[in-house]
Amino acid sequence: MIFYPDSEKIEKILNRGEIFEEKYLNSVIEIIQKVKKEGDRALIKLTKKFDNYDLEKKFYFERSELKTFYEKIPENLKVAFNRAKDNIEFFHQAQLEKTFLVESNGAVLGQKITPLEKVGIYVPGGKASYPSTVLMNAVPAKVAGVDKVYMMSPTSGGEINELVLGVAYLAGVDRVYLVGGAQAIAAFAYGTESVEKVDKIVGPGNIYVALAKKMVFGTVDIDMIAGPSEILILADDSADPTFVAADMLSQAEHDELASAITITDNEDLAKEIEQELISQLFKLERRSIAEKSLKEFGGILLVKNLEEGIDFVNKIAPEHFELCVRNPFEYLYKIKNAGAIFMGHYTPEAVGDYFAGPNHTLPTGGSARFFSPLGTYDFIKRSSIIQCSLGYLTKFGKNIMDMADSEGLTAHRDSVKYRMLNGFKTDI
């Protein structure tokens, strides 16, 4: 499980998101085309085939119907989810952008912020239940002012997930469709008889969902192309091997393609973490998944020093990154690429996944180099505002006309020239 900087495993980890793309691409294209052509009929057929559920019995739940599921949630979970919702709202309210106007050289300039009208959120329903994902995707949309938030979530094995539906009510979701996979993404992108076309699709999913989002981008906006989950931990000799192993397994249990890596410069610590992983694996319910994940895409990378370790962190650009070191703030500003950064020995990734407030929908597969976590900024549009006076054109008009001439766009030039001439005549 311990490996070194020259290991082939590093390239395997870096490229793991591309492993199965070609294998599934044709299937995804076929599903999207079916939904575009056949609408609800395609969704009914595909849901029976993949999820063993008959949409003709119940296609979706309206908000008023979701309340029943919320009331069924056990009291201890209600308290937990309500507290998490409050934390998520608090954090995302701090992210809100505002419309502004400024004056410059006689012109009024600004930016108008407008919430998107309709957003579709996708909540997976495969190997586990993800009510926390409902909160993380719906709450920021509502905080941003989105009018209608619709949700797609599959009924895996034909079973409706009542907890997910109950939390959808708490999060403010307006309607939940019992559809999953690439067909759900296609329905949101193009609309069907029962599904409203949305402006943007957000939320994680399996390879079918990720590829479908990639294919419909441009018809609608998307948040990001989410791949398999991942955690990277930088640990020095102050780290507790029990904590580190537990945090690695918290990602490895997601699915077989998940990646869980610790980087350290301490060989004794590396060996202790390895022993802890073996010990804790035996206690896991999802042991077979975690074991395969660790074997293929995880392990403990032993480096010469933590500076070399930081180079690998920035190269891998992890979704979740833990600084399990004596003084995390000493290293924080050296980290250029990470979706979420967890500081110190008492901040497990699970705190961010469920409760603290920052979003758990994060860039994966190295895309933290250019993507950010989901936030209220994903649910708004920015419109520029410009108002010029005649005085402004008098002062800067020649500059603008010269620039238009340099590009050979004479109509651009004349649109300024005529205003200047007419303005001067009016003044006379």
Secondary structure in CASP SS format (residue, H / E / C, confidence):
PFRMAT SS
TARGET T0000
AUTHOR 0000-0000-0000
METHOD secondary structure of the structure
MODEL  1
M C 1.00
I E 1.00
F E 1.00
Y C 1.00
P C 1.00
D C 1.00
S C 1.00
E C 1.00
K H 1.00
I H 1.00
E H 1.00
K H 1.00
I H 1.00
L H 1.00
N C 1.00
R H 1.00
G H 1.00
E H 1.00
I C 1.00
F C 1.00
E H 1.00
E H 1.00
K H 1.00
Y H 1.00
L H 1.00
N H 1.00
S H 1.00
V H 1.00
I H 1.00
E H 1.00
I H 1.00
I H 1.00
Q H 1.00
K H 1.00
V H 1.00
K H 1.00
K H 1.00
E H 1.00
G C 1.00
D H 1.00
R H 1.00
A H 1.00
L H 1.00
I H 1.00
K H 1.00
L H 1.00
T H 1.00
K H 1.00
K H 1.00
F H 1.00
D H 1.00
N C 1.00
Y C 1.00
D C 1.00
L C 1.00
E C 1.00
K C 1.00
K C 1.00
F C 1.00
Y E 1.00
F E 1.00
E E 1.00
R H 1.00
S H 1.00
E H 1.00
L H 1.00
K H 1.00
T H 1.00
F H 1.00
Y H 1.00
E H 1.00
K H 1.00
I C 1.00
P C 1.00
E H 1.00
N H 1.00
L H 1.00
K H 1.00
V H 1.00
A H 1.00
F H 1.00
N H 1.00
R H 1.00
A H 1.00
K H 1.00
D H 1.00
N H 1.00
I H 1.00
E H 1.00
F H 1.00
F H 1.00
H H 1.00
Q H 1.00
A C 1.00
Q C 1.00
L C 1.00
E C 1.00
K C 1.00
T C 1.00
F E 1.00
L E 1.00
V E 1.00
E E 1.00
S E 1.00
N C 1.00
G C 1.00
A E 1.00
V E 1.00
L E 1.00
G E 1.00
Q E 1.00
K E 1.00
I E 1.00
T E 1.00
P E 1.00
L C 1.00
E C 1.00
K E 1.00
V E 1.00
G E 1.00
I E 1.00
Y E 1.00
V C 1.00
P C 1.00
G C 1.00
G C 1.00
K C 1.00
A C 1.00
S C 1.00
Y C 1.00
P H 1.00
S H 1.00
T H 1.00
V H 1.00
L H 1.00
M H 1.00
N H 1.00
A H 1.00
V H 1.00
P H 1.00
A H 1.00
K H 1.00
V H 1.00
A H 1.00
G C 1.00
V C 1.00
D C 1.00
K E 1.00
V E 1.00
Y E 1.00
M E 1.00
M E 1.00
S C 1.00
P C 1.00
T C 1.00
S H 1.00
G H 1.00
G H 1.00
E C 1.00
I C 1.00
N C 1.00
E H 1.00
L H 1.00
V H 1.00
L H 1.00
G H 1.00
V H 1.00
A H 1.00
Y H 1.00
L H 1.00
A H 1.00
G C 1.00
V C 1.00
D C 1.00
R E 1.00
V E 1.00
Y E 1.00
L C 1.00
V C 1.00
G C 1.00
G H 1.00
A H 1.00
Q H 1.00
A H 1.00
I H 1.00
A H 1.00
A H 1.00
F H 1.00
A H 1.00
Y H 1.00
G C 1.00
T C 1.00
E C 1.00
S C 1.00
V C 1.00
E C 1.00
K C 1.00
V C 1.00
D C 1.00
K E 1.00
I E 1.00
V E 1.00
G C 1.00
P C 1.00
G C 1.00
N C 1.00
I H 1.00
Y H 1.00
V H 1.00
A H 1.00
L H 1.00
A H 1.00
K H 1.00
K H 1.00
M H 1.00
V H 1.00
F E 1.00
G C 1.00
T C 1.00
V E 1.00
D E 1.00
I E 1.00
D C 1.00
M C 1.00
I C 1.00
A C 1.00
G C 1.00
P C 1.00
S C 1.00
E E 1.00
I E 1.00
L E 1.00
I E 1.00
L E 1.00
A E 1.00
D C 1.00
D C 1.00
S C 1.00
A C 1.00
D C 1.00
P H 1.00
T H 1.00
F H 1.00
V H 1.00
A H 1.00
A H 1.00
D H 1.00
M H 1.00
L H 1.00
S H 1.00
Q H 1.00
A H 1.00
E C 1.00
H C 1.00
D C 1.00
E C 1.00
L C 1.00
A C 1.00
S E 1.00
A E 1.00
I E 1.00
T E 1.00
I E 1.00
T E 1.00
D C 1.00
N C 1.00
E H 1.00
D H 1.00
L H 1.00
A H 1.00
K H 1.00
E H 1.00
I H 1.00
E H 1.00
Q H 1.00
E H 1.00
L H 1.00
I H 1.00
S H 1.00
Q H 1.00
L H 1.00
F C 1.00
K C 1.00
L C 1.00
E C 1.00
R C 1.00
R H 1.00
S H 1.00
I H 1.00
A H 1.00
E H 1.00
K H 1.00
S H 1.00
L H 1.00
K H 1.00
E H 1.00
F H 1.00
G C 1.00
G E 1.00
I E 1.00
L E 1.00
L E 1.00
V C 1.00
K C 1.00
N C 1.00
L H 1.00
E H 1.00
E H 1.00
G H 1.00
I H 1.00
D H 1.00
F H 1.00
V H 1.00
N H 1.00
K H 1.00
I H 1.00
A C 1.00
P C 1.00
E C 1.00
H E 1.00
F E 1.00
E E 1.00
L E 1.00
C E 1.00
V C 1.00
R C 1.00
N C 1.00
P H 1.00
F H 1.00
E H 1.00
Y H 1.00
L H 1.00
Y C 1.00
K C 1.00
I C 1.00
K C 1.00
N C 1.00
A C 1.00
G C 1.00
A E 1.00
I E 1.00
F E 1.00
M E 1.00
G C 1.00
H C 1.00
Y C 1.00
T C 1.00
P C 1.00
E H 1.00
A H 1.00
V H 1.00
G H 1.00
D H 1.00
Y H 1.00
F C 1.00
A C 1.00
G C 1.00
P C 1.00
N C 1.00
H C 1.00
T C 1.00
L C 1.00
P C 1.00
T C 1.00
G C 1.00
G C 1.00
S H 1.00
A H 1.00
R H 1.00
F C 1.00
F C 1.00
S C 1.00
P C 1.00
L C 1.00
G C 1.00
T H 1.00
Y H 1.00
D H 1.00
F H 1.00
I E 1.00
K E 1.00
R E 1.00
S E 1.00
S E 1.00
I E 1.00
I E 1.00
Q E 1.00
C C 1.00
S C 1.00
L H 1.00
G H 1.00
Y H 1.00
L H 1.00
T H 1.00
K H 1.00
F H 1.00
G H 1.00
K H 1.00
N H 1.00
I H 1.00
M H 1.00
D H 1.00
M H 1.00
A H 1.00
D H 1.00
S H 1.00
E C 1.00
G C 1.00
L C 1.00
T H 1.00
A H 1.00
H H 1.00
R H 1.00
D H 1.00
S H 1.00
V H 1.00
K H 1.00
Y H 1.00
R H 1.00
M H 1.00
L H 1.00
N H 1.00
G H 1.00
F H 1.00
K H 1.00
T H 1.00
D H 1.00
I C 1.00
END
